């Protein structure tokens, strides 16, 4: 598999083409994105280990929505069960990706706490007794807290972890890669295209800011489908079998 080097302008094109994917079948694209979200939320509320289960199943559900995107790209009929396609094919490998995400998050947390030392441990203990994220964030970011090195290290490690895993579910599901191969390719593809990915990330943060002002958190109905479809477009662009010179996959025209 050849990893393409994509121009920075594609960071914007991924979002535009993701939107065009949605417009091919808005009802399916939006409703199945909400199924994705609600499924994750339901798993997270499981009393014991809900968040851990959600992390394990995240790549499985991600593969399902990517299957929806594949149907939209090739003008196939979108079948609602596609959202659960990750439970029908390559499930064990996808769960393995989730396991690696879980282990990676644990390692990042341990390193961050080790660097933060007693100060960070004290803040975490205080938060557990009286959960107030605003107060804890202010305490961590205070100039005299001495926690900036640990926080920066944690953010950098988390960033690297995300680069390694963001395309792994698609590479496992569509390209039949092993989890290790998928993670290596995801990292290579992300690093090779760090500039367009940075442009894309900044634009998505800007979009998230604008939709955040919509009352009752309804902006998620706009943001999540675009985030998922544009991620699919970026995957197709970076890991295309043939060189894409001018634009991501040709999805300009909605199907009739």
Buried (B, 14 or more C-beta within 10 A) or exposed (E): EEBBEBBBEBBBBBBBBBBBBBBBBEEBBBBBBBBBBEBBEEBBEEEEEBEBBBBBBBBBBBBBBBBBBBBBBEBBEBEEEBBBBBBEEBBEBBBBBBBBBBEBBEEBBEBBBEBBEEBBEEBBEBBEEEEEEEEBEEBBEEEEBEBEEBBEBBEEBBEBBBBBBBBBBBBBBBBEBEBEBBBBBBBBBBEBBEBBBEBBEEBBEEBBEEBEEEEEEEBBBBBBBBBBBBBBBBBBBBBBEEEBEEBBBEBEEBEE
